[in-house]
Structures are given as C-alpha cells and as structure tokens.
Amino acid sequence: MDDLKGKVALITGGTKGIGYGVAEALLSQGLKVVITSRDLNAANEAAKSLASKTNTTGSVIGVKADVRQLSSQKEAVNQAISTFGKLDIVIANAGLGHFASIEDLTEDQWNDVIDTNLTGVFNSIKASVDALKISKGYYITISSLAGTNFFTGGSAYNASKFGVTGFTQAVMLDLRQYGVKVSTIMPGSVSTHFNGNEPNEKGAWKIQIEDIGELVIDLLKMNPRTLPSKIEVRPTTPPSK
C-alpha cells in the first residue's frame, strides 16, 4: 500500500496484547481503526485509551463482536464501513488457549479454542472478503510458532494454530487473483496477558507488542509486487537456563 494514511483497519481482539499493539501502530500511521471484543465496555475503554495515547480522537472505535459467530463478524464489518466508509485491512488476532494433557482436556475447552482461534479466523475473512476485494486490501492472521511446533499439553492450541497457518496460506492463493494480499504472522514468546501472564520487566527478553505492530506496518508498506505470506518471528535471545 503506497500511502497508509486514511486506510481503515479492523482488528479482532484488539483490547490488549498483540491486537492493542497493532492498533496503536496503525493509528500512529494515520489509519482509522476498529477494535473488537466480546465485551463492549472493554472495547470502548481500549478505544478511548488508544485515542489518548496516539492523539487520534475520532479515528478509533470499539465494537462488540464474537469471532465465533459469522453473523457477529458481519455486523462488525458493516459497522466499520458505515463509520469510516470502507475497509482496507483485517487483522484476525482474537485468540485464547487451554492447555492440558488429552486425558484432562475437556470437550468444552477443545471447542472454545477451535471455535475462537480457527473458526474465528474463517469468520473474519468470510465476513470481510467482499470489502477487501473492492479495496484490494490486506488480510493478516496472527498464528503462532505453535502452528508449526507441537508441545506437551498443547493439542487444542497446536491444532488451532496449525490450522490457522494452513488456512491462511490457502486463502492467500484464493484471493491474490483479486489483488488482495494475505499473510500470517507466527510469533514466539510475546509479552502479553495471554494465558494468565502478567507483562513485567522480567519479560523484557520477549517480543513486545509494539514489535508486532511494527512488523504489520512493514508488511503493509511492502512493495505490492512482493508478498511475505508466512512470517516466523521469535525473541532474539531467550533467557539462559
């Protein structure tokens, strides 16, 4: 994209963590941003915080949406377009994790992870594909290094992220004929609130949310002839054992 100023982005799960960091980066580049959450109050509070931090009042709104439901995602897309007039970028970021041995993992936990992390990614592009074809926009999913590296207790999370990685690559092939770019970002350890973590100085060695925001900006500014369709990113130096 030659000029990001005035572009419109929708970020699922944008109230904290990676989604919040990406939203802040986009607002700082002059984009209009819609962040979603299952909790409207959380979405509105995050939007207010982002507007204050970036001095972009009127450029960011919070929307209640549940990525597990296609109808809810369609409503979020419609609200983005009705508010800002178009949709150029969708960041499918919403995700969660339940970690346990297959002996202990419950059916509800499995469904919660798959419905949010994988079906949510499907719903996000399904709801926005027509708008992105019009704008020749960009669809970015947030997968994980867990989408290529399996680990004990990670059956649900690994399945969801392996699925996101493969799904996104197939969608890339489907949509590039329309001028829509598609990429997946696969981070390693990121300093967020994910899985009960509390970001602090001890996590300074981890990827920071602003680093993912910077990476998204780099993707959006990439010469349109080049598409980094799958990006693995990890901390440079893990802590010594």
C-alpha positions as CSV (number, residue, x, y, z in Angstrom):
1,M,0.0,0.0,0.0
2,D,1.6,3.3,-1.1
3,D,0.0,5.5,1.5
4,L,-1.4,4.2,4.7
5,K,-3.0,7.4,5.9
6,G,-6.8,7.2,5.8
7,K,-6.8,3.4,5.3
8,V,-9.3,1.6,7.5
9,A,-8.4,-1.5,9.6
10,L,-10.5,-3.9,11.6
11,I,-8.7,-5.8,14.4
12,T,-10.4,-8.7,16.2
13,G,-9.5,-9.0,19.9
14,G,-7.9,-5.5,19.9
15,T,-8.4,-4.5,23.6
16,K,-5.0,-5.7,24.8
17,G,-1.9,-7.6,23.9
18,I,-0.9,-8.0,20.2
19,G,-4.2,-6.6,18.9
20,Y,-3.7,-3.4,21.0
21,G,-0.1,-3.0,20.0
22,V,-1.1,-3.4,16.3
23,A,-3.9,-0.9,16.7
24,E,-1.5,1.7,18.3
25,A,1.0,1.3,15.4
26,L,-1.7,1.7,12.8
27,L,-3.2,4.8,14.4
28,S,0.3,6.3,14.6
29,Q,0.5,5.9,10.8
30,G,-2.8,7.8,10.3
31,L,-5.1,4.9,9.8
32,K,-8.7,4.6,11.0
33,V,-9.1,1.6,13.3
34,V,-11.9,-0.6,14.6
35,I,-11.1,-2.9,17.5
36,T,-13.5,-5.7,18.6
37,S,-14.1,-7.6,21.8
38,R,-16.9,-9.8,23.2
39,D,-17.2,-7.1,25.9
40,L,-18.4,-3.7,24.6
41,N,-17.2,-1.9,27.7
42,A,-13.7,-3.3,27.2
43,A,-13.7,-2.4,23.5
44,N,-14.8,1.2,24.3
45,E,-12.3,1.6,27.1
46,A,-9.4,0.3,24.9
47,A,-10.5,2.6,22.0
48,K,-10.5,5.6,24.4
49,S,-7.1,4.6,25.7
50,L,-5.7,4.3,22.2
51,A,-7.1,7.6,21.1
52,S,-5.5,9.3,24.1
53,K,-2.1,7.6,23.6
54,T,-1.9,8.4,19.9
55,N,-3.8,11.7,19.9
56,T,-6.3,10.3,17.3
57,T,-9.7,11.1,18.7
58,G,-12.3,10.1,16.1
59,S,-10.0,7.7,14.4
60,V,-10.7,4.6,16.6
61,I,-13.9,2.9,17.8
62,G,-14.7,-0.2,19.8
63,V,-17.2,-2.7,18.6
64,K,-18.8,-5.7,20.3
65,A,-18.3,-8.8,18.2
66,D,-17.8,-12.5,18.8
67,V,-15.5,-14.1,16.2
68,R,-17.1,-17.5,16.9
69,Q,-20.3,-16.2,15.1
70,L,-20.2,-15.3,11.4
71,S,-23.2,-13.0,11.8
72,S,-21.4,-11.1,14.6
73,Q,-18.4,-10.6,12.4
74,K,-20.5,-9.4,9.5
75,E,-22.0,-6.8,11.9
76,A,-18.5,-5.6,12.9
77,V,-17.5,-5.3,9.2
78,N,-20.7,-3.4,8.4
79,Q,-20.1,-1.1,11.4
80,A,-16.5,-0.4,10.3
81,I,-17.7,0.5,6.8
82,S,-20.7,2.6,8.0
83,T,-18.4,4.6,10.3
84,F,-15.3,5.1,8.1
85,G,-16.7,4.4,4.6
86,K,-14.6,1.4,3.6
87,L,-12.4,-1.5,4.8
88,D,-8.8,-2.0,3.7
89,I,-7.2,-4.2,6.3
90,V,-8.4,-7.0,8.5
91,I,-6.2,-8.4,11.3
92,A,-7.6,-11.7,12.6
93,N,-6.0,-11.6,16.1
94,A,-8.5,-12.8,18.6
95,G,-7.4,-16.0,20.3
96,L,-7.2,-18.0,23.6
97,G,-5.6,-21.1,24.9
98,H,-6.5,-24.1,27.1
99,F,-3.5,-26.3,27.9
100,A,-3.8,-29.8,29.3
101,S,-3.0,-33.4,28.5
102,I,-5.5,-35.1,26.2
103,E,-6.6,-37.1,29.2
104,D,-7.7,-34.0,31.0
105,L,-8.7,-31.6,28.2
106,T,-12.5,-31.2,28.1
107,E,-14.7,-31.1,25.2
108,D,-15.8,-27.6,26.1
109,Q,-12.1,-26.5,26.2
110,W,-11.4,-28.0,22.9
111,N,-14.4,-26.3,21.3
112,D,-13.6,-23.0,22.9
113,V,-10.1,-23.0,21.4
114,I,-11.0,-24.2,18.0
115,D,-14.1,-22.0,17.7
116,T,-12.2,-18.9,18.7
117,N,-8.7,-19.4,17.2
118,L,-9.6,-21.2,13.9
119,T,-13.3,-20.8,13.1
120,G,-12.9,-17.2,14.2
121,V,-10.2,-16.7,11.5
122,F,-12.6,-18.2,8.9
123,N,-15.4,-16.0,10.0
124,S,-13.2,-12.9,9.9
125,I,-12.3,-13.3,6.3
126,K,-15.7,-14.7,5.2
127,A,-17.3,-11.5,6.6
128,S,-14.9,-9.1,5.0
129,V,-13.8,-10.7,1.7
130,D,-16.2,-8.6,-0.5
131,A,-15.0,-5.4,1.1
132,L,-11.3,-6.4,0.8
133,K,-11.8,-7.3,-2.9
134,I,-13.2,-3.8,-3.5
135,S,-10.3,-2.1,-1.7
136,K,-7.7,-4.6,-2.9
137,G,-6.9,-4.8,0.7
138,Y,-4.8,-6.9,3.1
139,Y,-5.9,-9.8,5.4
140,I,-3.4,-10.7,8.2
141,T,-3.8,-13.6,10.6
142,I,-2.0,-14.0,13.9
143,S,-0.9,-17.6,14.1
144,S,2.0,-18.7,16.3
145,L,5.2,-20.8,16.3
146,A,2.8,-23.3,17.9
147,G,1.4,-23.5,14.4
148,T,4.5,-25.5,13.3
149,N,6.0,-26.7,16.6
150,F,3.9,-29.1,18.8
151,F,4.4,-29.4,22.5
152,T,3.1,-31.4,25.5
153,G,-0.4,-30.3,26.7
154,G,-0.9,-28.2,23.5
155,S,-3.2,-30.5,21.5
156,A,-6.1,-28.0,21.2
157,Y,-3.8,-24.9,20.8
158,N,-1.5,-26.7,18.4
159,A,-4.4,-27.9,16.3
160,S,-5.9,-24.4,16.1
161,K,-2.7,-22.7,15.2
162,F,-1.5,-25.4,12.7
163,G,-5.0,-24.8,11.2
164,V,-4.6,-21.1,11.1
165,T,-1.3,-21.3,9.3
166,G,-2.6,-23.7,6.7
167,F,-5.9,-21.9,6.3
168,T,-4.2,-18.6,5.7
169,Q,-1.8,-19.9,3.1
170,A,-4.7,-21.5,1.2
171,V,-6.7,-18.2,1.4
172,M,-3.7,-16.4,0.1
173,L,-3.8,-18.5,-3.1
174,D,-7.6,-18.0,-3.4
175,L,-7.5,-14.2,-3.1
176,R,-4.3,-13.0,-4.7
177,Q,-6.1,-13.1,-8.1
178,Y,-8.3,-10.2,-6.9
179,G,-5.3,-8.1,-5.7
180,V,-6.0,-9.0,-2.0
181,K,-2.8,-9.7,-0.1
182,V,-2.8,-12.4,2.7
183,S,-0.2,-13.1,5.3
184,T,0.1,-14.9,8.5
185,I,2.4,-13.8,11.4
186,M,3.7,-16.6,13.6
187,P,5.2,-15.1,16.8
188,G,7.1,-17.0,19.5
189,S,7.0,-15.7,23.1
190,V,5.3,-12.3,23.3
191,S,4.9,-10.3,26.5
192,T,1.1,-10.1,26.8
193,H,-1.6,-11.2,29.3
194,F,-2.1,-14.4,27.4
195,N,-2.8,-17.5,29.5
196,G,-2.7,-15.5,32.7
197,N,0.7,-14.0,32.2
198,E,1.4,-10.5,33.6
199,P,3.7,-8.4,31.5
200,N,6.7,-7.1,33.5
201,E,10.4,-6.3,33.3
202,K,11.2,-10.0,33.6
203,G,9.7,-10.4,30.2
204,A,11.9,-7.8,28.5
205,W,13.6,-10.6,26.5
206,K,10.3,-11.5,24.8
207,I,8.8,-10.0,21.7
208,Q,6.9,-6.8,22.7
209,I,3.5,-5.9,21.3
210,E,4.9,-2.9,19.6
211,D,7.3,-5.1,17.7
212,I,4.4,-6.9,16.1
213,G,2.8,-3.6,15.4
214,E,6.0,-2.5,13.6
215,L,6.0,-5.8,11.6
216,V,2.4,-5.2,10.5
217,I,3.4,-1.7,9.2
218,D,6.3,-3.2,7.4
219,L,4.0,-5.7,5.7
220,L,1.6,-3.0,4.7
221,K,4.3,-0.8,3.2
222,M,6.0,-3.7,1.3
223,N,6.2,-3.1,-2.4
224,P,3.0,-4.7,-3.8
225,R,4.9,-6.9,-6.1
226,T,6.3,-8.8,-3.1
227,L,4.2,-10.8,-0.6
228,P,5.8,-12.2,2.6
229,S,3.0,-14.8,3.0
230,K,4.2,-16.5,6.2
231,I,6.4,-14.8,8.8
232,E,8.0,-16.5,11.7
233,V,9.3,-14.2,14.4
234,R,10.9,-15.1,17.7
235,P,12.9,-13.5,20.5
236,T,16.5,-12.9,19.5
237,T,18.0,-14.2,22.7
238,P,15.9,-16.4,25.2
239,P,16.9,-16.2,28.8
240,S,19.7,-18.5,29.9
241,K,18.6,-21.7,31.7
